[in-house]
Amino acid sequence: MTELEASRTRIFVIEDDEFYRELVGFTLEDNPDYEVFKYGTAKEALDALESKQPFAVTLDYRLPDMQGEEVLRRIKAFDPEIDVVIVSEQDDIGTAVDLVRMGAYDYIAKTNDIRDRLLTTIQNIRRNVSLKTRISTLQQEVEQKYDFEKSIIGQSPAIKKVFSYIEKAIKTNITVMVTGETGTGKELVAKAIHFNSKRASEPFIAVNMAAIPSELIESELFGHEKGSFTGANMRRIGKFEEASGGTLFLDEIAEMDITFQAKLLRVLQEKEVVRVGSNKPVKLDSRIIVATHRNLLDEVKKGTFREDLYYRLFGLPIELPPLRDRGKDVLILARFFLDYFSKENELEPYTLSPDAQKKLMAYPYPGNIRELKAIVELAAVLAPGQEITEEDISFSSPDVLPDVLSEEMTLKEYNNRIIDIYLEKYDQNIKLVAEKLDIGISTIYRMLKERKEEA
């Protein structure tokens, strides 16, 4: 156990009455997770604060050498995060309120149920400490992970241009449209904008528009009231409300059904949403970032995307370059993925031979960064040592279906396998998969539903 972990289990019991000191101490020591230190005077406890650093203190209100208010004030001055529970023979509501205002966590009278109340209170404090620690850790991870010039890897002029646009985006609430081929990192850019903006502490909600059936999209985004349709057994808030104060990222926006686009346009214009089954508008305060691998102007010309919605979403356009246009970023990314792979699997670092570097640089990467990551990770697995050579690197054309016919399966099993391959290949974009396989979207949903029911 580290010193920090130990401090999170330490409790001070400050009580001049020996009976109550032993009672409180015994009650808490019954939990093996707690390390209890008992003191008969305020001075003894205050002198031990720096060396022991408890996460909680039970404090008798009346001590022989100092009043409870003064002890509380000194503990909070030492560390405001230490939770103090006042324990007193007085059941005085006015005093309790005053002490809580001063920073006490709770006030417990010395009555017959003191043991139960004390245990419950300390357990609640422990949960709060764990939650605060987890939030602090997550915030540190977010700050480190989404320092965008570290998380979006590259030094090419093309990616530096993207950095400059991200810097502009984080200074305002302007709607951002991220475009680029599949696998170029559109969601990573959206997260970089959110977690470097003033909204970083609020939710980041990502929605893949291609993965939502058209009949459910309104409920998914706007929410619904209980009983508004069959299966609506309770009220549910939509993604717009979930993202309140933060950022809503609508990925694959071009796949949205055109009949729903007018409703989305109204929400964006009015900055309010009405749940399905309700007539009461809910005000919104969320930033919108959208992404697509398609050219939305072409979709406007084809009549599959509303022109007014296009201009409402256009905002600040950020176009991500394909990997084939990023020069030596290929090698920078390859080394990054190899380093991550070796650390994740507790392996020695990998190196790329000159021939392997040339081979990686010569490939066009139709699957972009996602494909490069898969290629170098496979090469690391295949390499006999820690140096990856040309022979360890293999490319498979994204247009060549793996040889599923090498196994004996039923026709239904073959169909399911093909669906899985295409869903993985096209990043779970059901509409695009349906187009590639020349089948209906409803057919794919039906097959997935049947498989889930059979599982």
Buried (B, 14 or more C-beta within 10 A) or exposed (E): EEEEEEBBBBBBBBBBBEEBBBBBBEBBBEBEEBBBBBBBBBBBBBEBBEEBBBBBBBBBBEBEEBEBBEBBEBBBEEEEEBBBBBBBEBEBEEBBEEBEEBBBBBBBBBEEEBBEBBBEBBEEBBEBBEEEBEEEEEEEEBEEBBEBBEBBBBEBEBBEEBBEBBEEBBEEBEBBBBBBBBBBBBBBBBBBBBBBBEBBEBBBBBBBBBBBEBEEBBBBBBBBBEEBEEEBEEBBBBBBBBBBEBBBBBBBBBBBBEEBBEBBBEBBEEEEBBBBBBEEEBEBEBBBBBBBBBEBEEBBEEEBBBEEBBEBBBBBEBEBBBBBEBBEBBBBBBBBBBEEBBEEEEEEEBBBBEEBBEBBEEBEBBBBBBBBBBBBBBBBEEBEEEEBBBBBBEBEEBEEEEEEEEEEEEEEEBBBBBBEBBBEBBBBBBBBBBEEBEBEBEEBBEBBEEEEEEE
